[in-house]
Amino acid sequence: MKEVFKISTGEEIYLRYIKRSDLNAVWRNFNEVVEEDIYPVFFPVETQFEKESWYDSLKREKNICIIADNLDLKVPFNVVGQCEISNIEWDASKHVGSLGVIVQKNYRDMGIGKRLIDMAIRESQKLNNKEKIILSCFTNNERAIHLYKELGFKEVGIRKAQFKIEGRYYDELLMELLIEDYLKGQ
Ligand SMILES: CC(C)(COP(=O)(O)OP(=O)(O)OC[C@H]1O[C@@H](n2cnc3c(N)ncnc32)[C@H](O)[C@@H]1OP(=O)(O)O)[C@@H](O)C(=O)NCCC(=O)NCCS
């Protein structure tokens, strides 16, 4: 599935499946978020080995990864966002996907996150028979929570002090969405 849309700057964004040649750009976006203290990861991913291993496992596990390709930018600056829906390891949770999403700082609040998540949800239902999507984020990640609620995700709980970064504790908000409900609401 592919989709093209224009953002407010007039730039054209092309949503498509990730390719191996997108790896450096995708991890560049991830490493940018690591520095923002809103992700429970301390160290950037730098080595080609780690990047390639992630891609190999994505393909092996048949996880979904949709990227937002800015057609007006050159590689490796073209990937302005990404959304992954991965399988859960339990046999009895094959119908559930776990979602993660990142949009580059200077491309936020332009609707890219919403479009990425929408396509990833639809593809995960079509290709991986997913029925339910789960995710989590820091309770202070207001933009992400706003977006998730707008898409219909419901809060199902908070894990208090689940993360500790430089001596400070952060709570984790757990959310979920039934794809059937999501599609009805569209
Ligand atoms: C969360 C994230 C993916 C959203 O992507 P995005 O492209 O900015 O999302 P959208 O533009 O589709 O939607 C953002 C919404 O949040 C709203 N918003 C922005 N800042 C906000 C704030 N401080 N409080 C509440 N809402 C806010 C925007 O107005 C917009 O809502 P609208 O469509 O009703 O106007 C992006 O901010 C990101 O990559 N953040 C860092 C990584 C991250 O937090 N990932 C998810 C958590 S694990």
The ligand as an ORCA input file, in Angstrom:
! r2SCAN-3c Opt
* xyz 0 1
  C       4.179     11.644     19.004
  C       4.550     11.982     17.566
  C       4.846     10.692     16.817
  C       3.355     12.691     16.897
  O       3.648     12.920     15.534
  P       3.074     14.197     14.785
  O       3.397     14.049     13.338
  O       3.501     15.422     15.461
  O       1.506     13.957     15.010
  P       0.270     14.746     14.348
  O       0.744     15.993     13.712
  O      -0.468     13.771     13.494
  O      -0.629     15.043     15.627
  C      -0.110     15.765     16.712
  C      -1.290     16.289     17.511
  O      -0.837     16.680     18.812
  C      -1.268     18.028     19.080
  N      -0.318     18.581     20.038
  C       0.905     19.118     19.822
  N       1.488     19.469     20.974
  C       0.611     19.157     21.967
  C       0.628     19.282     23.372
  N       1.689     19.786     24.007
  N      -0.449     18.863     24.071
  C      -1.527     18.320     23.449
  N      -1.601     18.186     22.088
  C      -0.537     18.594     21.366
  C      -1.293     18.656     17.715
  O      -2.063     19.822     17.711
  C      -1.919     17.517     16.901
  O      -3.276     17.418     17.173
  P      -4.437     17.879     16.122
  O      -4.266     16.985     14.938
  O      -5.704     17.622     16.883
  O      -4.158     19.311     15.835
  C       5.784     12.924     17.509
  O       5.515     14.029     18.298
  C       7.080     12.271     17.971
  O       7.785     11.652     17.198
  N       7.423     12.455     19.253
  C       8.664     11.868     19.787
  C       8.616     10.363     19.858
  C       7.409      9.898     20.628
  O       7.028     10.516     21.599
  N       6.818      8.785     20.165
  C       5.604      8.233     20.750
  C       5.688      7.819     22.164
  S       6.486      6.308     22.433
*
